[in-house]
Amino acid sequence: MLRAPSVLSRTNLSTDVVLDGLSKRYDALEALAPLSLRVEQGETVALLGPSGSGKTTLLLLLSGQMEPDTGRIVLSGRDMARMRSGRERARLVGMVHQQFDLVPQLSALHNVLAGRLAEWSLWASMVSLVWPRDHDMAVAALARMGVADRADVRAGRLSGGEQQRVAIARLLVQDPAVILADEPVASLDPARAGEVLALLVSVARQSNKTLVASMHSVELAREHFARLIGLRNGEVQFDLPNPQVTESMLHALYDLRGLRGES
């Protein structure tokens, strides 16, 4: 098992994500053992590991949806625990969930504009339901995802692939420095999964944004991500550039022997 040393003593202005001694427990279960790592601006990182390994827990901590038991998270030089508003956090980090989190009764356009809510007042948000604000921005994001023609279609009537594209378009208008994705294509068929994942990675690379994603498919992770981190039973097993991860490492990562149940 490889563990990284404490990294906060090192300075690098390009660093987007720094984790120092981060851990999380659910009652008696150690969901995530203390870990320290850094992710540089523009890196594409895939989190691999069996169910219950700690991938989703790590992403929830990074997104601020969950607080760590120990350690701290620094995003673009700012300690997450000291952020005073959700607006500040939304500018730094955004997340795409496996189930897309779209409002099925609203159009694709309005779902995309939800990415702007952190920038609007409550009154502006209400008015936008009738007269959409930042309309051109949302249409441009949908066009970038190849679904501009679906702007006025209710999200509940879109295909799974179209819904995921809308979810990524919503992230585009939010424009965070760090993009997180939790099993972003697990619910799609293999052909569409590769297509949508390629779009997500392309968005991150073209904008020089940091992308950290938990991945169910090792094959897709191998194809699209530059760095692979293997988690097993809440601990880091490897953290290496993609070409340096061997088949024996992957076999050990997913070996059923000694594997705990899902948390």
C-alpha positions as CSV (number, residue, x, y, z in Angstrom):
1,M,0.0,0.0,0.0
2,L,1.3,3.4,-0.9
3,R,0.7,6.5,1.3
4,A,1.6,10.0,0.4
5,P,3.3,12.2,3.1
6,S,1.7,15.4,4.5
7,V,1.7,17.9,1.7
8,L,0.6,21.2,3.1
9,S,4.2,22.3,3.9
10,R,4.9,22.4,0.2
11,T,3.7,25.4,-1.8
12,N,2.6,25.5,-5.4
13,L,0.2,28.2,-6.6
14,S,-1.1,25.9,-9.4
15,T,-2.3,23.3,-6.9
16,D,-6.1,23.1,-7.0
17,V,-6.8,20.4,-4.4
18,V,-4.8,19.5,-1.3
19,L,-5.9,16.9,1.2
20,D,-4.0,16.6,4.5
21,G,-4.7,13.8,7.0
22,L,-8.3,13.5,5.7
23,S,-10.4,10.7,7.2
24,K,-14.1,9.7,7.8
25,R,-15.9,7.1,9.9
26,Y,-19.5,5.9,9.9
27,D,-19.9,4.7,13.5
28,A,-17.4,1.8,13.8
29,L,-16.6,1.6,10.1
30,E,-13.6,3.5,8.9
31,A,-14.9,4.6,5.5
32,L,-11.8,6.5,4.7
33,A,-8.4,6.1,6.4
34,P,-6.3,9.2,6.9
35,L,-4.8,10.2,3.6
36,S,-2.8,13.1,2.2
37,L,-2.5,13.9,-1.5
38,R,-2.5,16.8,-3.9
39,V,-4.1,17.2,-7.4
40,E,-2.6,19.9,-9.7
41,Q,-4.6,22.2,-11.8
42,G,-5.7,20.6,-15.0
43,E,-5.1,17.0,-13.9
44,T,-7.6,14.3,-14.8
45,V,-7.8,11.8,-11.9
46,A,-9.9,8.6,-11.8
47,L,-10.7,6.9,-8.4
48,L,-10.9,3.2,-8.8
49,G,-11.9,0.4,-6.4
50,P,-14.6,-2.0,-5.5
51,S,-18.0,-0.9,-3.9
52,G,-17.5,0.3,-0.4
53,S,-13.9,1.3,-1.0
54,G,-14.4,5.0,-0.1
55,K,-14.6,6.6,-3.5
56,T,-17.9,8.3,-3.0
57,T,-17.1,9.3,0.5
58,L,-13.9,11.0,-0.8
59,L,-15.9,12.9,-3.4
60,L,-18.6,14.0,-0.9
61,L,-15.8,15.4,1.3
62,L,-14.2,17.2,-1.6
63,S,-17.6,18.7,-2.6
64,G,-18.3,19.9,0.9
65,Q,-21.5,17.8,1.2
66,M,-19.9,16.0,4.1
67,E,-17.4,17.1,6.8
68,P,-14.2,15.0,7.6
69,D,-13.5,13.6,11.0
70,T,-9.9,14.7,10.7
71,G,-7.7,16.7,8.4
72,R,-8.5,19.5,6.0
73,I,-9.2,20.2,2.4
74,V,-7.7,23.2,0.6
75,L,-9.2,24.3,-2.8
76,S,-7.2,26.8,-4.8
77,G,-5.4,27.9,-1.7
78,R,-8.6,28.2,0.4
79,D,-9.5,26.0,3.4
80,M,-12.9,24.6,2.7
81,A,-13.8,24.6,6.4
82,R,-13.4,28.4,6.5
83,M,-15.6,29.1,3.5
84,R,-18.4,31.3,4.6
85,S,-20.9,30.7,1.9
86,G,-22.2,28.1,-0.5
87,R,-21.6,30.7,-3.3
88,E,-17.8,30.7,-2.6
89,R,-17.8,26.9,-2.7
90,A,-19.8,26.7,-5.9
91,R,-17.2,28.8,-7.6
92,L,-14.5,26.4,-6.6
93,V,-16.1,23.0,-6.9
94,G,-19.0,21.4,-8.8
95,M,-20.2,17.8,-8.9
96,V,-21.9,15.6,-11.5
97,H,-23.8,12.8,-9.8
98,Q,-24.6,9.3,-11.2
99,Q,-28.3,10.0,-11.2
100,F,-27.9,13.5,-12.8
101,D,-30.0,15.4,-10.2
102,L,-32.2,17.0,-12.9
103,V,-35.7,18.3,-12.2
104,P,-37.8,16.1,-14.6
105,Q,-40.7,18.7,-14.8
106,L,-38.4,21.5,-16.0
107,S,-36.9,22.0,-19.4
108,A,-33.3,21.1,-20.2
109,L,-32.7,24.9,-20.4
110,H,-34.0,25.6,-16.9
111,N,-32.0,22.6,-15.5
112,V,-28.8,24.0,-17.0
113,L,-29.6,27.4,-15.5
114,A,-29.6,25.8,-12.1
115,G,-25.9,26.0,-12.3
116,R,-26.2,29.8,-12.0
117,L,-28.2,29.8,-8.8
118,A,-25.2,30.5,-6.6
119,E,-24.8,33.8,-8.6
120,W,-28.4,34.9,-8.3
121,S,-30.6,36.4,-5.6
122,L,-33.7,34.5,-4.5
123,W,-35.8,37.0,-6.4
124,A,-33.7,36.6,-9.6
125,S,-34.0,32.8,-9.3
126,M,-37.8,33.0,-9.1
127,V,-38.1,35.4,-12.0
128,S,-35.8,33.2,-14.1
129,L,-38.4,30.4,-14.0
130,V,-40.6,32.7,-16.2
131,W,-38.0,34.8,-18.0
132,P,-34.8,32.8,-18.1
133,R,-31.7,34.8,-17.1
134,D,-28.4,34.0,-18.8
135,H,-30.4,32.3,-21.6
136,D,-27.6,32.6,-24.2
137,M,-25.1,31.1,-21.8
138,A,-27.3,28.1,-21.2
139,V,-28.0,27.5,-24.9
140,A,-24.2,27.8,-25.6
141,A,-23.5,25.1,-23.0
142,L,-26.2,22.8,-24.4
143,A,-24.7,23.4,-27.9
144,R,-21.3,22.5,-26.6
145,M,-22.8,19.2,-25.3
146,G,-24.5,18.6,-28.7
147,V,-28.1,18.9,-27.3
148,A,-29.1,22.5,-28.1
149,D,-32.1,21.2,-30.0
150,R,-33.4,19.7,-26.7
151,A,-33.4,23.0,-24.8
152,D,-37.2,23.2,-24.5
153,V,-37.8,19.5,-23.8
154,R,-38.6,18.5,-20.2
155,A,-35.7,16.7,-18.6
156,G,-38.0,13.7,-17.8
157,R,-38.5,13.1,-21.5
158,L,-34.8,13.0,-22.4
159,S,-32.7,9.8,-22.8
160,G,-30.1,8.9,-20.2
161,G,-27.3,10.1,-22.4
162,E,-29.1,13.4,-23.1
163,Q,-29.7,13.9,-19.4
164,Q,-26.1,13.4,-18.6
165,R,-25.1,15.9,-21.3
166,V,-27.6,18.4,-19.7
167,A,-26.0,17.8,-16.3
168,I,-22.5,18.5,-17.7
169,A,-23.9,21.6,-19.4
170,R,-25.2,22.8,-16.0
171,L,-21.7,22.4,-14.7
172,L,-20.3,24.5,-17.6
173,V,-22.5,27.5,-16.6
174,Q,-21.5,27.0,-12.9
175,D,-17.9,27.1,-14.1
176,P,-16.1,25.7,-11.0
177,A,-12.3,25.4,-10.8
178,V,-12.6,21.7,-9.8
179,I,-15.0,19.2,-11.4
180,L,-16.1,16.1,-9.4
181,A,-18.0,13.2,-10.9
182,D,-19.4,10.2,-9.0
183,E,-19.7,7.3,-11.4
184,P,-20.8,9.7,-14.1
185,V,-21.6,7.1,-16.8
186,A,-22.4,4.0,-14.8
187,S,-26.1,4.1,-15.8
188,L,-25.4,4.5,-19.5
189,D,-24.8,1.8,-22.1
190,P,-21.2,1.2,-23.1
191,A,-21.3,3.2,-26.4
192,R,-22.9,6.2,-24.8
193,A,-20.8,6.0,-21.7
194,G,-17.6,6.3,-23.6
195,E,-19.0,9.2,-25.7
196,V,-20.3,11.2,-22.7
197,L,-17.1,10.5,-20.6
198,A,-15.0,11.8,-23.5
199,L,-17.0,15.0,-23.5
200,L,-16.6,15.5,-19.8
201,V,-12.8,15.0,-20.0
202,S,-12.6,17.2,-23.0
203,V,-14.4,20.0,-21.2
204,A,-12.0,19.8,-18.3
205,R,-8.9,19.7,-20.5
206,Q,-10.0,22.5,-22.8
207,S,-10.7,24.8,-19.8
208,N,-7.7,23.6,-17.8
209,K,-9.9,22.5,-15.0
210,T,-9.2,19.8,-12.5
211,L,-11.3,16.6,-12.9
212,V,-11.6,13.9,-10.2
213,A,-14.1,11.1,-10.9
214,S,-15.0,7.8,-9.3
215,M,-15.1,5.1,-12.0
216,H,-16.8,1.8,-12.2
217,S,-15.2,0.9,-15.5
218,V,-11.4,0.3,-15.3
219,E,-11.3,0.2,-19.1
220,L,-12.9,3.7,-19.5
221,A,-10.6,5.0,-16.7
222,R,-7.6,3.6,-18.6
223,E,-8.7,5.2,-21.8
224,H,-9.5,8.8,-20.6
225,F,-7.6,9.6,-17.3
226,A,-4.0,10.5,-16.8
227,R,-3.8,9.5,-13.1
228,L,-5.3,6.6,-11.3
229,I,-5.9,6.3,-7.6
230,G,-6.9,2.9,-6.2
231,L,-8.9,2.7,-3.0
232,R,-9.7,-0.5,-1.1
233,N,-11.3,-0.8,2.3
234,G,-11.0,3.0,2.7
235,E,-7.2,3.0,2.1
236,V,-5.1,4.2,-0.8
237,Q,-3.5,1.2,-2.5
238,F,-1.8,3.1,-5.3
239,D,-1.6,6.6,-6.7
240,L,0.2,6.6,-10.0
241,P,0.3,7.9,-13.6
242,N,-2.0,5.7,-15.7
243,P,0.8,3.9,-17.6
244,Q,2.5,2.8,-14.4
245,V,-0.6,1.0,-13.0
246,T,-0.1,-2.7,-13.7
247,E,-2.6,-5.5,-14.2
248,S,-1.4,-7.1,-11.0
249,M,-2.1,-3.9,-9.1
250,L,-5.7,-3.9,-10.4
251,H,-6.2,-7.6,-9.7
252,A,-5.1,-7.0,-6.1
253,L,-7.4,-3.9,-5.8
254,Y,-10.5,-5.9,-6.8
255,D,-9.6,-9.2,-5.2
256,L,-12.6,-10.4,-3.2
257,R,-10.5,-11.9,-0.5
258,G,-10.3,-9.6,2.5
259,L,-12.8,-7.2,1.0
260,R,-15.3,-5.7,3.4
261,G,-18.9,-5.2,2.6
262,E,-20.4,-2.1,1.2
263,S,-20.7,0.9,3.6
